Amino acid sequence: MRLLEEKIKKDGRVLNENVLKVDSFLNHQIDPSLMNEIGKEFSQRFANEGITKIVTIESSGIAPAVMAGLYMNVPVIFARKRKSVTLTDELLTANVHSFTKNESNELVIARKFIDKNDTVLIIDDFLANGQAALALVNMVQQAKATVAGIGIVIEKSFQPGATILKDQGLRVESLARIANLSNGEVTFILEKMEELI
């Protein structure tokens, strides 16, 4: 997605060879116009999948997921990282470790929001090691629902996440795929180049 790549080039900051900071438009301050385009793109890519629900993780996945939900006209459910006192019974749970924050969380979704009749699109802001996406897949499977695919805003293609998910037969659609973050610059994998190979 050219618009997203341009935004990353302009406003993203490479902190090291593994970390890209996009807090000015995605995961602290949010660019609503960009999120609108991201939601539209996800809705187009998954238009023929019969999506009935979108699942994400709080908090950075919420904005792109809500915009996709708006275009698809389906509810958006976010997995909480901390159990609320109001979430007590009938829970879908999974543990996930964040390499960026170096912390583990138990994710929680109320079981009443997903059931065996649902076809679920998972959306998240980043894909690196694939652990967050796998945790969400696990939760959807606990509900006996179908995972239609995983929509990722920014994929770090130099890390194993996409391969791990695809090896499990999961469809992964990433809007910006980063080849590397060396020398303080972002290099993208060009979709057109891949098609020629």
TILUMNU-740063 format. One line per 2 residues: for each residue x, y, z of N, C-alpha, C. Coordinates in nm, 3 decimals, always signed. Example, Ala and Ser with C-alpha at 12.3 -4.5 7.8 and 13.67 -1.06 7.14 Angstrom:
BEGIN
+1.319,-0.569,+0.780,+1.230,-0.450,+0.780,+1.320,-0.330,+0.780 | +1.285,-0.225,+0.708,+1.367,-0.106,+0.714,+1.290,+0.003,+0.787
//
This chain:
BEGIN
+0.085,-0.117,+0.000,+0.000,+0.000,+0.000,+0.089,+0.123,+0.000 | +0.093,+0.188,-0.111,+0.185,+0.300,-0.133,+0.170,+0.412,-0.031
+0.046,+0.450,+0.002,+0.022,+0.558,+0.097,+0.085,+0.528,+0.233 | +0.069,+0.406,+0.279,+0.126,+0.364,+0.408,+0.278,+0.365,+0.402
+0.335,+0.312,+0.295,+0.481,+0.312,+0.281,+0.537,+0.454,+0.283 | +0.469,+0.545,+0.215,+0.515,+0.684,+0.214,+0.508,+0.745,+0.354
+0.404,+0.711,+0.428,+0.390,+0.762,+0.565,+0.500,+0.706,+0.654 | +0.532,+0.579,+0.638,+0.639,+0.517,+0.716,+0.772,+0.586,+0.685
+0.799,+0.606,+0.557,+0.925,+0.673,+0.515,+0.933,+0.814,+0.573 | +0.822,+0.885,+0.570,+0.820,+1.026,+0.612,+0.824,+1.041,+0.764
+0.740,+0.964,+0.835,+0.721,+0.987,+0.978,+0.769,+0.875,+1.070 | +0.801,+0.759,+1.014,+0.853,+0.650,+1.098,+0.997,+0.677,+1.138
+1.036,+0.622,+1.252,+1.175,+0.636,+1.298,+1.233,+0.499,+1.325 | +1.346,+0.472,+1.263,+1.415,+0.344,+1.286,+1.500,+0.360,+1.411
+1.468,+0.283,+1.516,+1.544,+0.290,+1.641,+1.664,+0.196,+1.639 | +1.647,+0.081,+1.575,+1.758,-0.012,+1.554,+1.717,-0.109,+1.444
+1.795,-0.212,+1.419,+1.767,-0.302,+1.307,+1.641,-0.386,+1.326 | +1.579,-0.381,+1.447,+1.457,-0.457,+1.472,+1.336,-0.372,+1.507
+1.356,-0.243,+1.537,+1.247,-0.161,+1.589,+1.220,-0.040,+1.502 | +1.094,-0.030,+1.457,+1.046,+0.085,+1.382,+0.942,+0.156,+1.467
+0.961,+0.284,+1.493,+0.870,+0.361,+1.576,+0.773,+0.436,+1.485 | +0.644,+0.409,+1.502,+0.539,+0.473,+1.421,+0.434,+0.536,+1.512
+0.481,+0.591,+1.623,+0.388,+0.645,+1.722,+0.323,+0.775,+1.679 | +0.371,+0.837,+1.571,+0.310,+0.963,+1.527,+0.185,+0.942,+1.441
+0.159,+0.815,+1.400,+0.039,+0.794,+1.316,-0.033,+0.662,+1.340 | +0.025,+0.569,+1.417,-0.039,+0.437,+1.432,-0.059,+0.393,+1.576
+0.045,+0.398,+1.657,+0.028,+0.337,+1.788,+0.052,+0.429,+1.907 | +0.028,+0.556,+1.891,+0.016,+0.649,+2.003,-0.075,+0.763,+1.957
-0.027,+0.840,+1.863,-0.114,+0.933,+1.791,-0.163,+0.860,+1.667 | -0.291,+0.881,+1.631,-0.349,+0.808,+1.519,-0.387,+0.905,+1.408
-0.350,+0.868,+1.284,-0.389,+0.946,+1.166,-0.521,+0.888,+1.114 | -0.635,+0.954,+1.140,-0.764,+0.898,+1.101,-0.779,+0.877,+0.950
-0.725,+0.969,+0.871,-0.737,+0.953,+0.725,-0.662,+0.830,+0.677 | -0.543,+0.809,+0.732,-0.465,+0.690,+0.696,-0.538,+0.564,+0.743
-0.592,+0.566,+0.865,-0.665,+0.449,+0.916,-0.786,+0.418,+0.829 | -0.852,+0.522,+0.778,-0.964,+0.504,+0.688,-0.920,+0.428,+0.562
-0.809,+0.468,+0.505,-0.758,+0.401,+0.384,-0.715,+0.258,+0.414 | -0.656,+0.238,+0.531,-0.615,+0.103,+0.572,-0.738,+0.014,+0.589
-0.841,+0.066,+0.653,-0.965,-0.011,+0.669,-1.028,-0.048,+0.536 | -1.026,+0.048,+0.443,-1.080,+0.024,+0.309,-1.000,-0.086,+0.238
-0.867,-0.079,+0.250,-0.782,-0.179,+0.185,-0.807,-0.319,+0.239 | -0.815,-0.332,+0.372,-0.844,-0.463,+0.431,-0.981,-0.513,+0.384
-1.079,-0.425,+0.379,-1.214,-0.468,+0.338,-1.213,-0.518,+0.194 | -1.132,-0.456,+0.108,-1.123,-0.500,-0.031,-1.050,-0.634,-0.042
-0.941,-0.648,+0.033,-0.863,-0.773,+0.024,-0.940,-0.894,+0.075 | -1.028,-0.873,+0.173,-1.103,-0.985,+0.232,-1.252,-0.980,+0.196
-1.285,-0.911,+0.087,-1.425,-0.889,+0.050,-1.503,-1.017,+0.024 | -1.439,-1.121,-0.023,-1.509,-1.243,-0.062,-1.500,-1.355,+0.041
-1.462,-1.321,+0.163,-1.440,-1.424,+0.266,-1.558,-1.445,+0.360 | -1.663,-1.366,+0.347,-1.779,-1.383,+0.435,-1.749,-1.349,+0.580
-1.669,-1.247,+0.602,-1.630,-1.207,+0.737,-1.753,-1.166,+0.818 | -1.764,-1.219,+0.941,-1.874,-1.179,+1.030,-1.823,-1.103,+1.152
-1.695,-1.119,+1.185,-1.636,-1.049,+1.300,-1.490,-1.018,+1.268 | -1.440,-0.910,+1.331,-1.298,-0.878,+1.326,-1.245,-0.884,+1.469
-1.129,-0.945,+1.486,-1.066,-0.956,+1.618,-0.928,-0.892,+1.612 | -0.896,-0.816,+1.717,-0.764,-0.753,+1.728,-0.721,-0.755,+1.875
-0.607,-0.692,+1.904,-0.556,-0.681,+2.041,-0.553,-0.534,+2.078 | -0.590,-0.505,+2.204,-0.572,-0.366,+2.248,-0.423,-0.335,+2.254
-0.377,-0.218,+2.222,-0.459,-0.108,+2.181,-0.430,-0.067,+2.036 | -0.310,-0.097,+1.987,-0.271,-0.045,+1.855,-0.344,-0.107,+1.737
-0.403,-0.222,+1.756,-0.478,-0.284,+1.648,-0.619,-0.230,+1.634 | -0.666,-0.157,+1.736,-0.806,-0.116,+1.738,-0.841,-0.021,+1.623
-0.761,+0.083,+1.601,-0.795,+0.182,+1.498,-0.808,+0.120,+1.358 | -0.709,+0.043,+1.310,-0.727,-0.017,+1.176,-0.840,-0.119,+1.174
-0.860,-0.191,+1.283,-0.967,-0.291,+1.288,-1.104,-0.225,+1.283 | -1.122,-0.115,+1.356,-1.251,-0.046,+1.356,-1.283,+0.008,+1.217
-1.184,+0.063,+1.149,-1.209,+0.116,+1.015,-1.243,+0.004,+0.918 | -1.176,-0.111,+0.930,-1.212,-0.226,+0.846,-1.353,-0.272,+0.879
-1.387,-0.275,+1.008,-1.521,-0.314,+1.051,-1.628,-0.222,+0.996 | -1.596,-0.094,+0.988,-1.689,+0.003,+0.933,-1.718,-0.028,+0.785
-1.611,-0.055,+0.708,-1.629,-0.086,+0.566,-1.696,-0.222,+0.544 | -1.669,-0.318,+0.631,-1.728,-0.452,+0.615,-1.863,-0.464,+0.683
-1.896,-0.363,+0.765,-2.022,-0.362,+0.839,-2.033,-0.483,+0.933 | -1.924,-0.507,+1.008,-1.921,-0.616,+1.106,-1.865,-0.564,+1.239
-1.899,-0.631,+1.349,-1.847,-0.590,+1.480,-1.696,-0.616,+1.491 | -1.632,-0.536,+1.575,-1.489,-0.552,+1.605,-1.476,-0.587,+1.753
-1.401,-0.692,+1.780,-1.377,-0.737,+1.916,-1.228,-0.722,+1.944 | -1.194,-0.662,+2.057,-1.052,-0.658,+2.089,-1.022,-0.740,+2.213
-0.913,-0.816,+2.204,-0.867,-0.895,+2.318,-0.804,-0.799,+2.418 | -0.849,-0.809,+2.541,-0.792,-0.727,+2.647,-0.663,-0.790,+2.697
-0.568,-0.705,+2.734,-0.442,-0.755,+2.788,-0.446,-0.773,+2.939 | -0.545,-0.712,+3.001,-0.562,-0.727,+3.145,-0.709,-0.758,+3.171
-0.730,-0.857,+3.257,-0.868,-0.899,+3.284,-0.939,-0.793,+3.367 | -1.054,-0.750,+3.319,-1.137,-0.653,+3.390,-1.222,-0.726,+3.493
-1.266,-0.654,+3.597,-1.353,-0.716,+3.697,-1.488,-0.755,+3.636 | -1.522,-0.694,+3.523,-1.649,-0.729,+3.458,-1.637,-0.852,+3.368
-1.513,-0.894,+3.340,-1.491,-1.016,+3.260,-1.462,-1.131,+3.355 | -1.564,-1.212,+3.382,-1.546,-1.316,+3.483,-1.576,-1.457,+3.432
-1.681,-1.471,+3.353,-1.724,-1.605,+3.313,-1.708,-1.627,+3.163 | -1.691,-1.755,+3.127,-1.693,-1.793,+2.986,-1.595,-1.709,+2.903
-1.467,-1.729,+2.929,-1.364,-1.649,+2.862,-1.282,-1.732,+2.764 | -1.244,-1.669,+2.655,-1.143,-1.723,+2.565,-1.012,-1.658,+2.609
-0.908,-1.738,+2.631,-0.782,-1.683,+2.681,-0.663,-1.740,+2.605 | -0.557,-1.663,+2.603,-0.430,-1.710,+2.546,-0.319,-1.621,+2.603
-0.202,-1.678,+2.617,-0.086,-1.601,+2.664,-0.004,-1.558,+2.544 | +0.050,-1.435,+2.553,+0.134,-1.384,+2.445,+0.249,-1.305,+2.506
+0.366,-1.322,+2.445,+0.485,-1.247,+2.488,+0.516,-1.140,+2.384 | +0.531,-1.017,+2.431,+0.570,-0.906,+2.344,+0.721,-0.890,+2.350
+0.787,-0.910,+2.234,+0.931,-0.894,+2.230,+0.971,-0.747,+2.239 | +0.886,-0.659,+2.184,+0.916,-0.516,+2.187,+0.910,-0.461,+2.329
+0.807,-0.502,+2.404,+0.791,-0.453,+2.541,+0.854,-0.546,+2.644 | +0.897,-0.664,+2.600,+0.956,-0.766,+2.687,+0.865,-0.796,+2.806
+0.738,-0.825,+2.774,+0.643,-0.862,+2.879,+0.545,-0.964,+2.823 | +0.488,-1.040,+2.914,+0.387,-1.138,+2.875,+0.251,-1.094,+2.929
+0.147,-1.124,+2.853,+0.011,-1.089,+2.893,-0.081,-1.206,+2.867 | -0.184,-1.217,+2.951,-0.292,-1.310,+2.922,-0.399,-1.231,+2.849
-0.428,-1.271,+2.726,-0.532,-1.206,+2.648,-0.667,-1.267,+2.684 | -0.770,-1.182,+2.685,-0.902,-1.226,+2.726,-1.009,-1.170,+2.632
-1.099,-1.256,+2.588,-1.218,-1.216,+2.513,-1.337,-1.289,+2.575 | -1.447,-1.219,+2.594,-1.569,-1.284,+2.642,-1.620,-1.380,+2.533
-1.640,-1.504,+2.570,-1.681,-1.608,+2.476,-1.810,-1.575,+2.402 | -1.898,-1.496,+2.463,-2.028,-1.466,+2.401,-2.016,-1.387,+2.271
-1.899,-1.327,+2.245,-1.884,-1.245,+2.125,-1.840,-1.322,+2.000 | -1.794,-1.447,+2.015,-1.750,-1.528,+1.900,-1.807,-1.668,+1.916
-1.864,-1.722,+1.808,-1.913,-1.859,+1.816,-1.881,-1.936,+1.688 | -1.924,-2.060,+1.683,-1.889,-2.150,+1.573,-1.943,-2.104,+1.437
-2.038,-2.013,+1.436,-2.093,-1.964,+1.310,-2.015,-1.845,+1.252 | -1.916,-1.798,+1.325,-1.842,-1.679,+1.282,-1.725,-1.713,+1.190
-1.704,-1.623,+1.096,-1.585,-1.623,+1.011,-1.508,-1.496,+1.047 | -1.389,-1.514,+1.100,-1.318,-1.406,+1.167,-1.196,-1.359,+1.087
-1.184,-1.227,+1.077,-1.063,-1.165,+1.024,-0.986,-1.110,+1.144 | -0.861,-1.147,+1.155,-0.773,-1.096,+1.260,-0.693,-0.981,+1.202
-0.688,-0.869,+1.274,-0.611,-0.753,+1.229,-0.517,-0.710,+1.341 | -0.392,-0.678,+1.305,-0.297,-0.625,+1.404,-0.207,-0.522,+1.339
-0.144,-0.441,+1.422,-0.061,-0.333,+1.370,+0.071,-0.384,+1.312 | +0.141,-0.471,+1.387,+0.271,-0.523,+1.343,+0.271,-0.675,+1.339
+0.352,-0.730,+1.251,+0.381,-0.873,+1.251,+0.532,-0.888,+1.251 | +0.586,-0.948,+1.356,+0.730,-0.971,+1.366,+0.755,-1.120,+1.389
+0.731,-1.166,+1.512,+0.753,-1.306,+1.545,+0.626,-1.391,+1.538 | +0.513,-1.326,+1.520,+0.387,-1.398,+1.498,+0.315,-1.442,+1.623
+0.368,-1.412,+1.739,+0.309,-1.463,+1.862,+0.172,-1.404,+1.892 | +0.155,-1.275,+1.870,+0.025,-1.210,+1.895,-0.082,-1.268,+1.802
-0.048,-1.281,+1.674,-0.144,-1.336,+1.578,-0.179,-1.480,+1.612 | -0.079,-1.559,+1.651,-0.107,-1.699,+1.689,-0.197,-1.707,+1.810
-0.177,-1.616,+1.906,-0.263,-1.615,+2.025,-0.408,-1.584,+1.986 | -0.427,-1.490,+1.894,-0.563,-1.457,+1.850,-0.624,-1.573,+1.771
-0.545,-1.637,+1.687,-0.593,-1.756,+1.614,-0.639,-1.862,+1.713 | -0.558,-1.884,+1.817,-0.591,-1.983,+1.919,-0.725,-1.950,+1.986
-0.748,-1.822,+2.016,-0.872,-1.782,+2.082,-0.993,-1.802,+1.991 | -0.977,-1.768,+1.864,-1.086,-1.788,+1.768,-1.116,-1.937,+1.755
-1.012,-2.019,+1.752,-1.031,-2.164,+1.742,-1.096,-2.222,+1.867 | -1.066,-2.164,+1.985,-1.133,-2.208,+2.109,-1.285,-2.192,+2.097
-1.326,-2.086,+2.025,-1.469,-2.060,+2.005,-1.527,-2.145,+1.892 | -1.441,-2.225,+1.828,-1.479,-2.310,+1.715,-1.524,-2.230,+1.593
-1.478,-2.105,+1.585,-1.505,-2.019,+1.471,-1.397,-2.042,+1.365 | -1.419,-1.987,+1.246,-1.325,-2.001,+1.135,-1.239,-1.876,+1.123
-1.109,-1.896,+1.106,-1.018,-1.784,+1.080,-1.006,-1.769,+0.929 | -1.056,-1.657,+0.877,-1.050,-1.633,+0.732,-0.912,-1.585,+0.689
-0.844,-1.514,+0.778,-0.713,-1.462,+0.745,-0.667,-1.362,+0.848 | -0.547,-1.312,+0.824,-0.484,-1.216,+0.915,-0.441,-1.095,+0.835
-0.492,-0.978,+0.875,-0.453,-0.853,+0.811,-0.353,-0.781,+0.899 | -0.240,-0.748,+0.841,-0.131,-0.683,+0.915,-0.103,-0.547,+0.853
-0.092,-0.444,+0.935,-0.060,-0.312,+0.883,+0.085,-0.309,+0.838 | +0.179,-0.346,+0.927,+0.322,-0.344,+0.893,+0.384,-0.479,+0.928
+0.439,-0.544,+0.828,+0.508,-0.673,+0.848,+0.658,-0.652,+0.842 | +0.727,-0.703,+0.944,+0.874,-0.707,+0.940,+0.911,-0.841,+0.876
+0.928,-0.839,+0.746,+0.948,-0.963,+0.671,+1.080,-1.031,+0.702 | +1.171,-0.961,+0.764,+1.301,-1.018,+0.801,+1.292,-1.098,+0.932
+1.175,-1.097,+0.995,+1.151,-1.178,+1.113,+1.055,-1.291,+1.076 | +1.047,-1.398,+1.156,+0.981,-1.521,+1.110,+0.829,-1.525,+1.115
+0.761,-1.421,+1.164,+0.617,-1.428,+1.187,+0.533,-1.471,+1.068 | +0.553,-1.406,+0.954,+0.471,-1.438,+0.836,+0.490,-1.583,+0.793
+0.613,-1.629,+0.795,+0.642,-1.769,+0.757,+0.575,-1.866,+0.853 | +0.582,-1.837,+0.983,+0.519,-1.925,+1.083,+0.369,-1.935,+1.058
+0.304,-1.822,+1.033,+0.160,-1.821,+1.011,+0.123,-1.891,+0.881 | +0.196,-1.862,+0.774,+0.167,-1.924,+0.645,+0.193,-2.074,+0.647
+0.292,-2.117,+0.724,+0.320,-2.260,+0.737,+0.206,-2.334,+0.805 | +0.124,-2.263,+0.879,+0.006,-2.323,+0.943,-0.118,-2.312,+0.853
-0.097,-2.269,+0.728,-0.207,-2.261,+0.633,-0.292,-2.136,+0.647 | -0.242,-2.036,+0.719,-0.317,-1.913,+0.740,-0.287,-1.811,+0.630
-0.389,-1.743,+0.586,-0.374,-1.638,+0.486,-0.328,-1.510,+0.558 | -0.218,-1.452,+0.511,-0.165,-1.329,+0.569,-0.162,-1.221,+0.461
-0.226,-1.108,+0.489,-0.225,-0.993,+0.398,-0.162,-0.876,+0.472 | -0.043,-0.836,+0.432,+0.029,-0.726,+0.495,+0.030,-0.606,+0.402
-0.002,-0.489,+0.456,-0.013,-0.369,+0.373,+0.122,-0.305,+0.343 | +0.217,-0.319,+0.433,+0.355,-0.272,+0.410,+0.448,-0.381,+0.460
+0.536,-0.427,+0.373,+0.629,-0.536,+0.408,+0.771,-0.482,+0.407 | +0.834,-0.485,+0.525,+0.967,-0.428,+0.541,+1.072,-0.537,+0.523
+1.165,-0.512,+0.430,+1.274,-0.607,+0.405,+1.382,-0.595,+0.510 | +1.416,-0.471,+0.549,+1.513,-0.450,+0.657,+1.507,-0.308,+0.708
+1.569,-0.291,+0.825,+1.576,-0.161,+0.892,+1.722,-0.126,+0.919 | +1.808,-0.144,+0.821,+1.951,-0.121,+0.843,+1.989,+0.023,+0.810
+2.094,+0.069,+0.873,+2.148,+0.204,+0.853,+2.045,+0.314,+0.876 | +1.952,+0.290,+0.967,+1.852,+0.391,+1.000,+1.748,+0.416,+0.893
+1.739,+0.327,+0.793,+1.643,+0.345,+0.685,+1.553,+0.223,+0.670 | +1.435,+0.248,+0.616,+1.337,+0.142,+0.591,+1.345,+0.101,+0.445
+1.361,-0.029,+0.421,+1.357,-0.083,+0.286,+1.237,-0.176,+0.276 | +1.152,-0.152,+0.178,+1.031,-0.232,+0.161,+1.050,-0.342,+0.058
+0.973,-0.448,+0.075,+0.964,-0.551,-0.028,+0.862,-0.500,-0.128 | +0.899,-0.491,-0.252,+0.809,-0.440,-0.355,+0.723,-0.553,-0.408
+0.593,-0.536,-0.398,+0.499,-0.640,-0.442,+0.517,-0.671,-0.591 | +0.538,-0.571,-0.672,+0.552,-0.591,-0.816,+0.676,-0.675,-0.847
+0.785,-0.650,-0.770,+0.907,-0.729,-0.790,+0.881,-0.874,-0.759 | +0.807,-0.901,-0.650,+0.777,-1.038,-0.612,+0.699,-1.110,-0.722
+0.608,-1.040,-0.786,+0.527,-1.102,-0.890,+0.612,-1.142,-1.011 | +0.723,-1.072,-1.033,+0.809,-1.103,-1.146,+0.901,-1.222,-1.119
+0.923,-1.250,-0.991,+1.018,-1.356,-0.954,+0.951,-1.492,-0.965
//
